[in-house]
Amino acid sequence: MSDPVFGISITRIDNEPRPAVWSDMAVVGIIGTAPSADADVFPLNTPVFMYSDDRTKALGLGSTGTVADAINLINAQCRATIKVRHVVNQGETAPGWTAEGRA
């Protein structure tokens, strides 16, 4: 009788070499302000996937706020996969919202 196995057990069936599987796990998460963001492209408090060099989506953020600055700085160094979460400045409310919630 074999010993019990707890956790992961890897059994190699043959001795043939296997190619390495490449996986891109480098995703940048940005939470920031974008006062002139297009609400259809970047809804408030909703993560949106984009590539840092996607000009169409970047134009949807507008040119003001911390998100646009962060993406410009990322593009100055490399190209990246990004999850953007558009929020409002502390003390402000987004259009269509009140301090208590959605209007």
Stockholm file with secondary structure:
# STOCKHOLM 1.0

chainA/1-103         MSDPVFGISITRIDNEPRPAVWSDMAVVGIIGTAPSADADVFPLNTPVFMYSDDRTKALGLGSTGTVADAINLINAQCRATIKVRHVVNQGETAPGWTAEGRA
#=GR chainA/1-103 SS CCCCCCSCCCCCCCCCCCCCCCCCCCEEEEEEECTTCCTTTSCTTCEEEEETTCHHHHHHHCSCSHHHHHHHHHHHHCCCEEEEEEECCTTCCCTTEETTEEC
#=GC SS_cons         CCCCCCSCCCCCCCCCCCCCCCCCCCEEEEEEECTTCCTTTSCTTCEEEEETTCHHHHHHHCSCSHHHHHHHHHHHHCCCEEEEEEECCTTCCCTTEETTEEC
//
